[in-house]
Amino acid sequence: MTIPPAFDRQRLDKALVGLFMEQKPDTFSRARLQDLIEKGHVTLSKKSVTDRSRKVKAGETVDIWIPPAEAALPKAQTIPLKIIYEDKDLLVIDKPAGMVVHPAPGNRDQTLVNALLAHCGKSLSGIGGVARPGIVHRLDKDTSGLMIVAKNDMAHQVLTRQFSDRSLNRVYQALVWGVPVPREGRIEGPIGRHTRDRKKMAVTAKGREALTYYKVIKSYEIVSLVECKLATGRTHQIRVHLAHKKHPVVGDPVYGGGKRQAAGPLGKVLQSFSRQALHAVELRFVHPRTGKGMTFSSNLPKDIKRLLHFIQENQ
């Protein structure tokens, strides 16, 4: 397309809307055109432009490349899974740190969902939504430990109901800065989006009810190993609540409150730990078909064990 005189000196996004309204009505919204510009899919006179407010000139040629639509259902990928238990209704897996649970912008593949589709085949299709087939609850990318996955719609509905009524119990262990006082208690505080940073969660009056029970298992010189039990299931709940209590999880890049002051080799190792030291150690639920109570446990992973050993040797 060529920019006509009538659109000379207009913003690129506004000019494109005008051009499409004249030539191909109802093809693209302004928001869609702005997204295409920002992603580098629009060129002016053969040069890529990412600034949607850039003024166009009459006579310039415009080309738009429309990327192919992404499949609604993630693709199956053969990825090793540590399966703790499996039957025809569900799986219990031990997720490693670094694995994203379901596809999202920036992580379209190599996720747990991709691995599950390869392992379970077509049986997962449509359960829990095309982007999250079989997922009953999730763990953050850099949180390791136990997760339950439904393999059919009946199991998904029953387990989701247990998650909602809080009869599906999850226990975590975390290495936190300092020693919480009292050494055993509860942290209450509604959790919602941070008022300034929308990528973060925070304890806020406008948030949803959240309750975490905690207990200090072992305290060291400047850190403690803490057990946490979730009474609710809010996004980043344990990390947000512990940070709110001024005892953030060691290695947490979002809620850690910056680098903690800790001298010597121990402090250096703690400050450089590469992910939040948080692991889902226990999972309890009622089997959706048999009604039998089931309990699974997972030992702390090697990276956290090595860190604890170093702490014990250097405190």
C-alpha positions as CSV (number, residue, x, y, z in Angstrom):
1,M,0.0,0.0,0.0
2,T,1.1,3.6,-0.6
3,I,0.4,6.5,1.8
4,P,-2.0,8.9,0.0
5,P,-1.7,12.7,0.5
6,A,-4.7,12.7,2.8
7,F,-2.7,10.8,5.4
8,D,0.5,12.8,5.2
9,R,2.1,13.6,8.6
10,Q,-0.3,11.3,10.5
11,R,0.8,8.8,13.1
12,L,1.6,5.4,11.6
13,D,-1.1,3.5,13.6
14,K,-3.8,6.1,12.8
15,A,-2.8,6.1,9.1
16,L,-3.0,2.3,8.9
17,V,-6.4,2.3,10.5
18,G,-7.6,4.9,7.9
19,L,-6.1,2.9,5.0
20,F,-7.7,-0.4,6.0
21,M,-11.1,1.4,6.6
22,E,-10.9,2.6,3.1
23,Q,-9.7,-0.6,1.4
24,K,-10.4,-3.6,3.7
25,P,-13.0,-2.6,6.3
26,D,-13.1,-4.8,9.5
27,T,-9.8,-6.4,8.8
28,F,-7.7,-5.1,11.7
29,S,-8.5,-3.2,14.9
30,R,-6.2,-0.3,15.9
31,A,-4.9,-2.4,18.8
32,R,-4.0,-5.2,16.5
33,L,-2.2,-2.9,14.1
34,Q,-0.3,-1.3,17.0
35,D,0.8,-4.8,18.2
36,L,2.0,-5.6,14.7
37,I,4.0,-2.4,14.6
38,E,5.6,-2.9,18.0
39,K,6.6,-6.4,17.0
40,G,8.4,-5.2,13.9
41,H,5.9,-6.6,11.4
42,V,5.4,-3.3,9.6
43,T,7.8,-1.6,7.2
44,L,7.8,1.8,5.6
45,S,9.6,2.0,2.3
46,K,11.2,-1.4,3.1
47,K,12.5,-0.3,6.5
48,S,11.1,-1.9,9.7
49,V,9.3,0.6,12.0
50,T,8.4,-0.2,15.7
51,D,7.3,3.3,16.8
52,R,3.5,3.5,16.3
53,S,3.6,7.3,16.7
54,R,6.1,7.8,13.9
55,K,4.7,10.3,11.3
56,V,4.2,9.0,7.8
57,K,4.9,10.8,4.6
58,A,2.7,10.8,1.4
59,G,4.1,8.4,-1.1
60,E,5.8,6.0,1.3
61,T,5.0,2.4,0.8
62,V,3.6,0.3,3.7
63,D,4.0,-3.5,4.0
64,I,2.6,-5.6,6.8
65,W,3.7,-9.1,7.5
66,I,1.0,-11.2,9.4
67,P,2.6,-13.9,11.4
68,P,1.0,-17.3,11.2
69,A,-1.6,-18.0,13.9
70,E,-0.3,-20.1,16.8
71,A,-2.1,-23.3,17.5
72,A,-4.7,-23.1,20.2
73,L,-3.5,-26.3,21.7
74,P,0.2,-26.5,22.7
75,K,2.2,-29.1,20.8
76,A,3.3,-32.3,22.3
77,Q,7.0,-32.5,23.1
78,T,9.0,-35.4,24.5
79,I,10.4,-34.0,27.7
80,P,11.5,-36.2,30.7
81,L,9.1,-36.1,33.6
82,K,9.7,-37.3,37.2
83,I,6.5,-39.2,37.7
84,I,5.8,-40.1,41.4
85,Y,2.5,-41.8,40.8
86,E,0.2,-42.5,37.8
87,D,-3.1,-44.3,37.1
88,K,-5.9,-43.8,34.5
89,D,-7.2,-40.7,36.2
90,L,-4.2,-38.7,37.4
91,L,-0.5,-38.2,37.7
92,V,1.6,-36.8,40.5
93,I,4.8,-35.3,39.3
94,D,7.9,-33.8,40.9
95,K,8.5,-30.6,38.9
96,P,12.1,-29.4,38.6
97,A,12.9,-25.7,39.1
98,G,13.2,-23.9,35.8
99,M,10.2,-25.6,34.1
100,V,7.2,-23.4,33.2
101,V,3.8,-25.1,33.9
102,H,1.8,-23.9,30.9
103,P,2.6,-22.0,27.7
104,A,2.5,-18.2,27.8
105,P,4.1,-15.3,25.9
106,G,7.8,-15.9,26.1
107,N,7.4,-19.6,27.0
108,R,5.5,-21.2,24.2
109,D,7.2,-24.6,24.4
110,Q,9.3,-26.8,26.6
111,T,6.6,-26.5,29.3
112,L,5.0,-29.1,31.6
113,V,1.9,-29.0,29.4
114,N,4.0,-29.8,26.3
115,A,5.5,-32.7,28.2
116,L,2.1,-33.9,29.4
117,L,0.6,-33.9,25.9
118,A,3.4,-36.1,24.7
119,H,3.1,-38.5,27.7
120,C,-0.7,-38.7,27.9
121,G,-1.7,-38.3,24.3
122,K,-5.1,-37.0,23.2
123,S,-6.8,-37.8,26.5
124,L,-5.9,-34.4,27.9
125,S,-7.5,-32.4,25.1
126,G,-9.9,-29.8,26.4
127,I,-9.6,-30.7,30.1
128,G,-9.1,-27.5,32.0
129,G,-8.9,-25.4,28.8
130,V,-6.8,-25.7,25.7
131,A,-3.9,-23.8,27.0
132,R,-3.8,-25.6,30.4
133,P,-5.0,-29.2,29.7
134,G,-5.1,-31.3,32.9
135,I,-3.6,-28.6,35.2
136,V,-5.4,-28.5,38.6
137,H,-2.9,-26.1,40.3
138,R,0.4,-24.6,39.3
139,L,3.9,-23.9,40.7
140,D,6.0,-20.9,39.7
141,K,8.7,-21.6,37.1
142,D,11.5,-21.6,39.7
143,T,9.6,-23.4,42.5
144,S,10.2,-27.1,42.5
145,G,8.1,-30.0,43.9
146,L,4.9,-31.9,43.8
147,M,2.0,-31.2,41.4
148,I,-1.1,-33.2,40.6
149,V,-2.4,-33.4,37.0
150,A,-5.8,-34.7,35.9
151,K,-6.0,-37.1,33.0
152,N,-9.8,-36.9,32.3
153,D,-12.6,-34.5,32.8
154,M,-14.1,-36.3,35.8
155,A,-10.8,-36.2,37.7
156,H,-10.2,-32.6,36.8
157,Q,-13.6,-31.5,38.1
158,V,-13.3,-33.4,41.4
159,L,-9.7,-32.3,42.1
160,T,-10.5,-28.7,41.2
161,R,-13.4,-28.8,43.6
162,Q,-11.0,-30.1,46.3
163,F,-8.6,-27.3,45.5
164,S,-11.4,-24.8,45.9
165,D,-12.8,-26.2,49.2
166,R,-9.2,-26.5,50.5
167,S,-9.4,-30.3,51.1
168,L,-6.4,-30.7,48.7
169,N,-3.5,-29.9,51.0
170,R,-0.1,-28.7,50.0
171,V,3.0,-28.3,52.2
172,Y,6.1,-26.4,51.2
173,Q,9.6,-25.9,52.7
174,A,11.4,-22.6,52.1
175,L,14.8,-21.2,53.2
176,V,14.1,-17.6,54.3
177,W,16.1,-14.7,55.6
178,G,16.2,-14.3,59.3
179,V,14.2,-16.1,62.0
180,P,10.4,-15.6,62.0
181,V,8.9,-14.6,65.4
182,P,7.0,-16.4,66.7
183,R,8.6,-19.5,65.4
184,E,5.2,-21.0,64.5
185,G,2.1,-19.0,63.4
186,R,-0.1,-17.8,60.6
187,I,0.3,-15.0,58.1
188,E,-3.0,-13.4,57.0
189,G,-3.3,-10.7,54.4
190,P,-5.4,-10.3,51.2
191,I,-3.3,-10.7,48.1
192,G,-3.8,-8.8,44.8
193,R,-1.9,-7.0,42.1
194,H,0.8,-4.6,43.2
195,T,-0.5,-1.0,42.8
196,R,2.6,0.2,41.0
197,D,4.1,-2.9,39.5
198,R,1.4,-5.0,37.8
199,K,3.8,-7.9,37.3
200,K,4.0,-8.4,41.0
201,M,1.5,-9.4,43.7
202,A,1.3,-7.8,47.1
203,V,-0.7,-7.7,50.4
204,T,-3.3,-5.1,49.6
205,A,-6.7,-4.1,51.0
206,K,-8.3,-4.8,47.6
207,G,-6.8,-8.3,47.3
208,R,-8.4,-11.7,47.9
209,E,-8.4,-13.4,51.2
210,A,-5.1,-15.3,51.8
211,L,-3.9,-17.4,54.8
212,T,-0.5,-19.2,55.2
213,Y,0.5,-21.3,58.2
214,Y,4.2,-21.5,58.9
215,K,6.6,-23.3,61.3
216,V,10.4,-22.9,61.7
217,I,12.0,-26.3,61.2
218,K,15.6,-25.2,61.8
219,S,17.2,-21.8,62.3
220,Y,20.7,-20.9,61.4
221,E,22.9,-17.8,61.8
222,I,21.1,-15.6,59.3
223,V,18.5,-17.8,57.7
224,S,15.8,-20.4,58.6
225,L,14.3,-23.5,57.1
226,V,10.5,-22.9,57.3
227,E,7.5,-25.2,56.6
228,C,4.5,-23.5,55.0
229,K,1.0,-24.9,54.6
230,L,-1.4,-23.1,52.3
231,A,-5.0,-22.5,53.4
232,T,-5.7,-20.6,50.2
233,G,-4.2,-20.7,46.8
234,R,-3.3,-17.1,45.7
235,T,-0.6,-16.4,43.1
236,H,2.8,-16.3,44.7
237,Q,1.1,-16.6,48.1
238,I,4.0,-18.0,50.1
239,R,6.6,-15.7,48.6
240,V,4.4,-12.6,49.1
241,H,3.4,-13.5,52.7
242,L,6.9,-14.3,53.8
243,A,8.2,-11.1,52.3
244,H,5.3,-9.2,54.0
245,K,6.5,-10.7,57.3
246,K,10.0,-9.4,56.5
247,H,11.4,-12.9,55.9
248,P,11.6,-13.2,52.1
249,V,12.6,-16.5,50.5
250,V,16.3,-16.8,49.8
251,G,17.0,-16.3,46.1
252,D,13.6,-14.7,45.3
253,P,14.3,-12.2,42.5
254,V,10.9,-10.6,42.8
255,Y,10.1,-10.4,46.5
256,G,13.5,-10.7,48.0
257,G,13.8,-7.0,48.7
258,G,17.2,-6.7,47.0
259,K,20.4,-8.2,48.1
260,R,20.5,-9.0,51.8
261,Q,23.6,-7.9,53.8
262,A,25.5,-11.0,54.8
263,A,29.2,-11.1,55.3
264,G,31.8,-13.7,54.4
265,P,31.5,-16.8,52.2
266,L,28.1,-17.8,53.6
267,G,26.6,-14.4,52.7
268,K,28.1,-14.6,49.2
269,V,26.7,-18.0,48.5
270,L,23.2,-17.1,49.9
271,Q,23.1,-13.9,47.8
272,S,24.0,-15.8,44.7
273,F,21.5,-18.6,45.0
274,S,20.0,-18.8,41.5
275,R,16.3,-19.2,42.3
276,Q,13.8,-18.9,45.1
277,A,14.6,-21.7,47.6
278,L,11.0,-23.0,47.7
279,H,10.0,-26.6,47.3
280,A,6.5,-28.4,47.4
281,V,7.3,-31.3,49.8
282,E,3.9,-32.8,50.4
283,L,0.6,-33.3,48.6
284,R,-2.6,-34.8,50.1
285,F,-5.9,-35.3,48.4
286,V,-8.8,-37.7,48.0
287,H,-8.6,-39.9,44.9
288,P,-11.4,-38.7,42.5
289,R,-12.5,-42.2,41.6
290,T,-11.8,-44.4,44.6
291,G,-12.4,-41.9,47.4
292,K,-9.2,-43.0,49.0
293,G,-7.0,-40.5,50.8
294,M,-3.6,-40.2,49.1
295,T,-0.4,-38.6,50.4
296,F,2.9,-38.0,48.5
297,S,6.1,-36.5,49.6
298,S,9.2,-35.2,47.9
299,N,12.7,-34.6,49.4
300,L,14.4,-31.2,49.0
301,P,16.2,-31.0,45.6
302,K,19.9,-31.2,45.3
303,D,20.5,-27.4,45.0
304,I,18.7,-26.6,48.2
305,K,20.3,-29.6,50.0
306,R,23.8,-28.3,48.9
307,L,22.9,-24.8,50.1
308,L,21.8,-26.2,53.5
309,H,25.0,-28.3,53.8
310,F,27.1,-25.2,53.1
311,I,25.2,-23.2,55.7
312,Q,25.7,-25.9,58.3
313,E,29.4,-26.1,57.6
314,N,29.9,-22.3,57.7
315,Q,27.6,-20.9,60.4
